[in-house]
Amino acid sequence: MSYILIVGAKSDIAKAVAREYANSGYNIYLAGRKIDTLDAFAKDLTIRYQIEAKLVELDILNFKSHQEIYNSLDKKPVGVITAVGYLGNQELAQKDFNEAKRIIDTNYTGVVSLLNIVANDFEERKEGFIVGISSVAGDRGRKSNYIYGSAKAALTTYLSGLRNRLSSVNVKVLTVKPGFVDTQMTKDLDLPKKLTATPKEVAKDIFNAQQKGKDILYTKWFWRYIMLIIKTIPEWKFKNMSI
Ligand SMILES: NC(=O)c1ccc[n+]([C@@H]2O[C@H](COP(=O)([O-])OP(=O)(O)OC[C@H]3O[C@@H](n4cnc5c(N)ncnc54)[C@H](OP(=O)(O)O)[C@@H]3O)[C@@H](O)[C@H]2O)c1
């Protein structure tokens, strides 16, 4: 069976996604930094789902290493899913450009560096799928997280362009926009329960949308409508709001 490559594999959402694909018989490359910590998880996937799971050391900020890492995969993947992300500290990022840069590079520049390589390979092979996990935070800038949000907005636009470029060669690109998800990233935030998804719910949505060849996924589904409302608030009003 074919391999998929999951980038940012230590993420709670990524692990749930890995289980979904393994359950459908895909072999899996789990890529991330200090990836040895996923050894037990990879073994569990192998035993539970009778598939192959391999660990790939990858730092999304080490742009220069990406081509060599991709070249080193024995079997090229049929699909790549990026779950890498860094919420960071908005207040710190306003004062310290290093924090702003880390947020931008982790959520955007690094993903572009890697997906450019993947896209060139898929374009040549005329097959494959790419799933990029962006965020509803990219749909409108808010004072509480606009550096993260602007990096996700850039990623959303990049994925849209990639989809446009690759559609003629049968390569599908899915943009995922989660709302609130209960993960490591949000563990210190007080999220409203009714609006918050579990990683498993998000993973199921991602798997189903990708298999159906969809372009854009809001997860949970109602975020499409929440964001529609938020986007239609006029700027003169929005600038005085705290949401
Ligand atoms: N949770 C939410 O409410 C929410 C909402 C919308 C979108 N998202 C997006 O969903 C995706 C998954 O996030 P999550 O919620 O599952 O949070 P998470 O568990 O914090 O996952 C983020 C992952 O990115 C990895 N990462 C960070 N910097 C990296 C680097 N330099 N190189 C390689 N990997 C790096 C982290 O690995 P380390 O363990 O090594 O740091 C971690 O595994 C992210 O893109 C996030 O922006 C999440």
The ligand as a Tripos MOL2 file, in Angstrom:
@<TRIPOS>MOLECULE
LIG
   48    52     1     0     0
SMALL
NO_CHARGES

@<TRIPOS>ATOM
      1 N1         -5.6700   23.5080   18.2440 N.am      1 LIG1
      2 C1         -6.4060   24.3920   17.5940 C.2       1 LIG1
      3 O1         -7.3730   24.9730   18.1500 O.2       1 LIG1
      4 C2         -6.0900   24.7330   16.1580 C.ar      1 LIG1
      5 C3         -6.9710   25.5660   15.4710 C.ar      1 LIG1
      6 C4         -6.7210   25.8870   14.1320 C.ar      1 LIG1
      7 C5         -5.6090   25.3750   13.5150 C.ar      1 LIG1
      8 N2         -4.7350   24.5740   14.2100 N.ar      1 LIG1
      9 C6         -3.5730   24.0610   13.4850 C.3       1 LIG1
     10 O2         -3.5790   22.6420   13.5370 O.3       1 LIG1
     11 C7         -2.2390   22.1600   13.3660 C.3       1 LIG1
     12 C8         -1.9410   21.1400   14.4510 C.3       1 LIG1
     13 O3         -1.9070   21.7990   15.6930 O.3       1 LIG1
     14 P1         -2.3470   21.1420   17.0830 P.3       1 LIG1
     15 O4         -3.5160   21.8770   17.5580 O.co2     1 LIG1
     16 O5         -2.4130   19.6590   16.9470 O.co2     1 LIG1
     17 O6         -1.1780   21.6240   18.0270 O.3       1 LIG1
     18 P2          0.1990   20.9890   18.4770 P.3       1 LIG1
     19 O7         -0.0690   19.6820   19.1400 O.co2     1 LIG1
     20 O8          0.8920   22.0530   19.2300 O.co2     1 LIG1
     21 O9          0.9410   20.7230   17.0920 O.3       1 LIG1
     22 C9          1.8510   21.5830   16.4870 C.3       1 LIG1
     23 C10         2.9580   20.7120   15.9670 C.3       1 LIG1
     24 O10         3.8790   21.4960   15.2120 O.3       1 LIG1
     25 C11         5.1570   21.0030   15.5120 C.3       1 LIG1
     26 N3          6.2240   21.9670   15.2680 N.ar      1 LIG1
     27 C12         6.3680   23.2110   15.7710 C.ar      1 LIG1
     28 N4          7.5170   23.7540   15.3520 N.ar      1 LIG1
     29 C13         8.1240   22.8090   14.5720 C.ar      1 LIG1
     30 C14         9.3440   22.7780   13.8570 C.ar      1 LIG1
     31 N5         10.1960   23.8000   13.8600 N.pl3     1 LIG1
     32 N6          9.6370   21.6620   13.1380 N.ar      1 LIG1
     33 C15         8.7940   20.6010   13.1420 C.ar      1 LIG1
     34 N7          7.6350   20.5640   13.8270 N.ar      1 LIG1
     35 C16         7.3050   21.6690   14.5320 C.ar      1 LIG1
     36 C17         5.1060   20.6860   16.9930 C.3       1 LIG1
     37 O11         6.1610   19.8040   17.3080 O.3       1 LIG1
     38 P3          6.9620   19.8870   18.7030 P.3       1 LIG1
     39 O12         6.2220   18.9410   19.5940 O.co2     1 LIG1
     40 O13         8.3260   19.4510   18.3350 O.co2     1 LIG1
     41 O14         6.8880   21.3260   19.1750 O.co2     1 LIG1
     42 C18         3.7340   20.0480   17.1080 C.3       1 LIG1
     43 O15         3.8130   18.6830   16.8730 O.3       1 LIG1
     44 C19        -1.3340   23.3910   13.4220 C.3       1 LIG1
     45 O16        -1.0170   23.7860   12.1150 O.3       1 LIG1
     46 C20        -2.2360   24.4440   14.0650 C.3       1 LIG1
     47 O17        -1.8240   25.7440   13.7100 O.3       1 LIG1
     48 C21        -4.9700   24.2220   15.5030 C.ar      1 LIG1
@<TRIPOS>BOND
     1     1     2 1
     2     2     3 2
     3     2     4 1
     4     4     5 ar
     5     4    48 ar
     6     5     6 ar
     7     6     7 ar
     8     7     8 ar
     9     8     9 1
    10     8    48 ar
    11     9    10 1
    12     9    46 1
    13    10    11 1
    14    11    12 1
    15    11    44 1
    16    12    13 1
    17    13    14 1
    18    14    15 2
    19    14    16 1
    20    14    17 1
    21    17    18 1
    22    18    19 2
    23    18    20 1
    24    18    21 1
    25    21    22 1
    26    22    23 1
    27    23    24 1
    28    23    42 1
    29    24    25 1
    30    25    26 1
    31    25    36 1
    32    26    27 ar
    33    26    35 ar
    34    27    28 ar
    35    28    29 ar
    36    29    30 ar
    37    29    35 ar
    38    30    31 1
    39    30    32 ar
    40    32    33 ar
    41    33    34 ar
    42    34    35 ar
    43    36    37 1
    44    36    42 1
    45    37    38 1
    46    38    39 2
    47    38    40 1
    48    38    41 1
    49    42    43 1
    50    44    45 1
    51    44    46 1
    52    46    47 1
@<TRIPOS>SUBSTRUCTURE
     1 LIG1         1 GROUP 0 **** ****
